Amino acid sequence: MRTGRTVSSCGHGVGGMALAGLTVLTAACASGGGALPLTEADAETLLSGLTGVWAVDESSSEMPNWDIQSVGTAIHFEDMEQARREAVRRSEEETQRLMAVLEPIFSVAQPWSTLILRVDEERLVFVPTPGRSLELPMSGEWIEWIEQILGRHPIRTRVYWDGDSLALEHRPRSGGQVRSVLEIMDGRLQITTRIRVLRTSLPPSILVYDRDEAGGR
């Protein structure tokens, strides 16, 4: 469920993102890439194609092994026992620091088994299962909400146009970025997710979803 408040978006042409009248769609921000204009027919086809209940096809999806390694620092010591205690202390502190950053990142990047999308010129409603419902304005404005699956993590999210595809961008307050591009390919929904955390870009995950006709009833 959407919680928190709507905050202002980045200020590079956000007004051009609005879909009022479904006329011509343009890019919102430099971070969204150079978007190509969409005609009214293109926009209607894209939005109607995304709307529905989707079930993941694990055999067609690609989930990489994400491995984040921190860079250690030199330990100065007088004896091996002192070195051991210092290494344990630093390891515990580093683990806690990493978890504080990674928990909210992976909570929004996990592979959802089913997904409900409702999208029109005003808003995108994103309902993963299990999870929360997010209602995002198609104007590109950021909303702030609280992730409650792995903990109470404040996260800012927006939806914007990336070329002729829609993208979701999540930015936890603790740091990092999760960016997912939604595309319809041969009647299937493909979500390509890229994570950037601790100045590291992780290999993308590619989730492929089929329409769940039974779930839509």
Secondary structure, DSSP 8 states (H G I E B T S, - for coil): ---S-EE---SSSGGGG--GGG--B----GGG-----B-HHHHHHHHHHH-EEEEE-GGG-B---------------SSHHHHHHHHHHHHHHHHHHHHHHHHHHHHHHS--SEEEEEE-SSEEEEEEESS--EEEETT--EEEEEE-SSS-EEEEEEEEEETTEEEEEEEETTS-EEEEEEEEETTEEEEEEEEEETTEE---EEEEEEE-TGGG-
